[in-house]
Amino acid sequence: MFKIVGKYKSVILFILTFLGVYVVLSLLYGFYLSRSASSSYYPDYITHQVAVQSAWLVDLLGYATQLAPHPEEASMVLGVENVYVARVVEGCNAMSVIILFVAFVMAFFQGWQRTILFTLGGVILIYVVNVLRIALLSIGLYRFPEAQNLLHDIVFPAIIYGQVVLLWLLWVRNFKKQAG
């Protein structure tokens, strides 16, 4: 049995590291969410900032935006040119994607400096692309409301998850160079 475990040591270490980091970060994020309910930033600080920054970007792109707390649920209502187009909910803030990204990168640990720098750069890139994604989705929903399902359910998830997969591939490629 120990011979089998030794043979798959790197795979087992990857899985345990990934799951460990993922569980710890998810628990910390859950704790953050449970503590942010009384915050002055609605529905929570991160989601609020993503909504504000997305609205700012839509404004920058030449469209008048309206942003307000949703009266009945934990989200921000985003309007473009006085047309309600989106609700920015906690799931829109990319934190679950960031946690997944960080867990994967940590599972292919390459020393503290390399890992932290790549993780920090990746988290910033994911956050920025997510704000851009929400802004473009809002404009797209305003201009092409009939394409809501295509834009929201296919195109824009593909952007955020595609970006994460590309970052992972870059990290693994560099990991293989370092290990080889």
For each residue, the residues with C-beta under 8 A, 3 or more apart:
1: 4 5
2: 5 6
3: 6 7
4: 1 7 8
5: 1 2 8 9 12
6: 2 3 9
7: 3 4
8: 4 5 11 12
9: 5 6 12 13
10: 13 14
11: 8 14 15
12: 5 8 9 15 16
13: 9 10 16 17
14: 10 11 17 18 107 108
15: 11 12 18 19 107
16: 12 13 19 20
17: 13 14 20 21 103 106 107 109
18: 14 15 21 22 103 104 106 107
19: 15 16 22 23 103
20: 16 17 23 24
21: 17 18 24 25 102 103 106 107
22: 18 19 25 26 99 100 103
23: 19 20 26 27
24: 20 21 27 28
25: 21 22 28 29 99 102 103
26: 22 23 29 30 99
27: 23 24 30 31
28: 24 25 31 32
29: 25 26 32 33 95 96 99
30: 26 27 33 34
31: 27 28 34 35
32: 28 29 35 36 44
33: 29 30 36 37 44 90
34: 30 31 37
35: 31 32 38 39
36: 32 33 39 41 43 44 45
37: 33 34 44
38: 35
39: 35 36 42 44 45
40:
41: 36 44 45 48 49
42: 39 48 69 74 76
43: 36 47 48 69 74 75 76 89 90
44: 32 33 36 37 39 41 47 48 74 90 93
45: 36 39 41 48 49
46: 49 50 93 95
47: 43 44 50 51 75 76 88 89 90 92 93
48: 41 42 43 44 45 51 52 76
49: 41 45 46 52 53
50: 46 47 53 54 88 92 93 94 127 130 131 134
51: 47 48 54 55 67 76 78 88 92 134
52: 48 49 55 56 67
53: 49 50 56 57 131
54: 50 51 57 58 78 88 131 134 135 138
55: 51 52 58 59 65 66 67 78 135 138
56: 52 53 59 60 65
57: 53 54 60 61 131 132 135
58: 54 55 61 63 65 78 80 135 138 139
59: 55 56 62 63 64 65
60: 56 57
61: 57 58 135 139
62: 59
63: 58 59 80 81 139 142
64: 59 80 81 82
65: 55 56 58 59 78 79 80 138
66: 55 77 78 79 80 82
67: 51 52 55 76 77 78 79
68: 76 77
69: 42 43 75 76 77
70: 73 74 75 76 77 87
71:
72:
73: 70 87 89
74: 42 43 44 70 89 90
75: 43 47 69 70 87 88 89 90
76: 42 43 47 48 51 67 68 69 70 87 88
77: 66 67 68 69 70 84 86 87
78: 51 54 55 58 65 66 67 84 85 86 87 88 134 138
79: 65 66 67 82 83 84 85
80: 58 63 64 65 66 83 85 138 139 141 142
81: 63 64 142
82: 64 66 79
83: 79 80 142
84: 77 78 79
85: 78 79 80 138 141 142 145
86: 77 78 134 137 138 141
87: 70 73 75 76 77 78
88: 47 50 51 54 75 76 78 92 93 134
89: 43 47 73 74 75 92
90: 33 43 44 47 74 75 93 95
91: 96
92: 47 50 51 88 89 130 134
93: 44 46 47 50 88 90 130
94: 50 97 98 126 127 130 160
95: 29 46 90 98 99
96: 29 91 99 100
97: 94 100 101 126 130 160 161 164
98: 94 95 101 102 123 126 127
99: 22 25 26 29 95 96 102 103
100: 22 96 97 103 104 164
101: 97 98 104 105 119 122 123 126 164 167 168
102: 21 25 98 99 105 106 119 122 123
103: 17 18 19 21 22 25 99 100 106 107
104: 18 100 101 107 108 168 171
105: 101 102 108 115 118 119 122 168 171
106: 17 18 21 102 103 109 115 119
107: 14 15 17 18 21 103 104
108: 14 104 105 171 172 175
109: 17 106 115
110: 114 115 118 174 175 178
111: 114 115
112: 115 116
113: 116 117
114: 110 111 117 118 178
115: 105 106 109 110 111 112 118 119
116: 112 113 119 120
117: 113 114 120 121
118: 105 110 114 115 121 122 171 174
119: 101 102 105 106 115 116 122 123
120: 116 117 123 124
121: 117 118 124 125
122: 101 102 105 118 119 125 126 167 171
123: 98 101 102 119 120 126 127
124: 120 121 127 128
125: 121 122 128 129 163 167
126: 94 97 98 101 122 123 129 130 160 163 164 167
127: 50 94 98 123 124 130 131
128: 124 125 131 132
129: 125 126 132 133 159 160 163
130: 50 92 93 94 97 126 127 133 134 160
131: 50 53 54 57 127 128 134 135
132: 57 128 129 135 136
133: 129 130 136 137 156 159 160
134: 50 51 54 78 86 88 92 130 131 137 138
135: 54 55 57 58 61 131 132 138 139
136: 132 133 139 140 156
137: 86 133 134 140 141 151 152 156
138: 54 55 58 65 78 80 85 86 134 135 141 142
139: 58 61 63 80 135 136 142 143
140: 136 137 143 144 147 151
141: 80 85 86 137 138 144 145 147 148 151 152
142: 63 80 81 83 85 138 139 145
143: 139 140
144: 140 141 147 151
145: 85 141 142 148
146:
147: 140 141 144 150 151
148: 141 145 151 152
149: 152 153 154
150: 147 153 154 155
151: 137 140 141 144 147 148 154 155 156
152: 137 141 148 149 155 156
153: 149 150 157
154: 149 150 151 157 158
155: 150 151 152 158 159
156: 133 136 137 151 152 159 160
157: 153 154 160 161
158: 154 155 161 162
159: 129 133 155 156 162 163
160: 94 97 126 129 130 133 156 157 163 164
161: 97 157 158 164 165
162: 158 159 165 166
163: 125 126 129 159 160 166 167
164: 97 100 101 126 160 161 167 168
165: 161 162 168 169
166: 162 163 169 170
167: 101 122 125 126 163 164 170 171
168: 101 104 105 164 165 171 172
169: 165 166 172 173
170: 166 167 173 174
171: 104 105 108 118 122 167 168 174 175
172: 108 168 169 175 176
173: 169 170 176 177
174: 110 118 170 171 177 178
175: 108 110 171 172 178 179
176: 172 173 179 180
177: 173 174 180
178: 110 114 174 175
179: 175 176
180: 176 177
